[in-house]
């Protein structure tokens, strides 16, 4: 399984739901999480994942979402 295909399995999951193995495998990758507002659910899900900020923004745009509504965070191992 390619790294990108493997990482795509994280889409839709909370970073807290990633296993230790997944956290280690995805460490150093960027994830896009919707910025919390009273209108959004407090559960924050990974909406994009990539090796760079540009990759994440590109994935968010490809999904028809507004990249300004997301924060981009570096995943670290637990």
N, C-alpha and C positions, 0 to 999 in steps of 0.2 A: 504494500500500500504506500503510495507516495505521501510525502509530508503534508502537502496541501490538501489532499483528499482526507488524510487522517485528521488534520486540524479542522476541516469543515464539519466534523462530527461534534465539535464544541458549539456550533451555532445553535442558538435557542436555549442554551443551558446557562445557569448561573455559574460564575467562576468558582463559587464555593462548592458546586456539585462535581467539579473535576476531581478525578482520583489523583493520588500522589504521583502515580506513574504518568498520567496525562499532564499534570503541572510540570513535572520534570521535562517531559518531551516538548512541551510548548513554551518552556521558559525562554525569555528573550523575544517572544513574538508580541505583537501589539493586538489588543482587542478593542472593539468599539462597544461601549455600553451607553444606553440611552440615559441622558441627563435626567435625574429625578426631578419631577415637578408634582404638585398635588394632583394633577390629572393623570399621571402615569402610575403604574403599580410600583410598590416598593421593591418587588422582586426584579433584580436587574439581570438581564440575560445578555449573553454575548451575541451581538448582531453581525459582527464581522471579525475576522482574525487574519493576520498576515504578518509577513516579516518586517514590514515598515509601516509608518503612518500613512504613506501614500497608498500602499496596498489596501489598508483598512478603508480609507476614504473611497477608493475606487470600488471596493466591494459594497459599501453602503450605498453609493450612487447607483450601482448596477442593480441593486434590490429596489430602486425607486424611492429611497429614503433620503431625507435631508441631512447631510453630514454635520450641519451646525447644531443638530439636536443630540449629538453624541459626544462623549468624552472618550479619549483614546488612552489606554493604559497599557503599560508594559507588564506582561505576566512574569512572575517570578516563581521559582520553586518554593514550596511551603517551608 
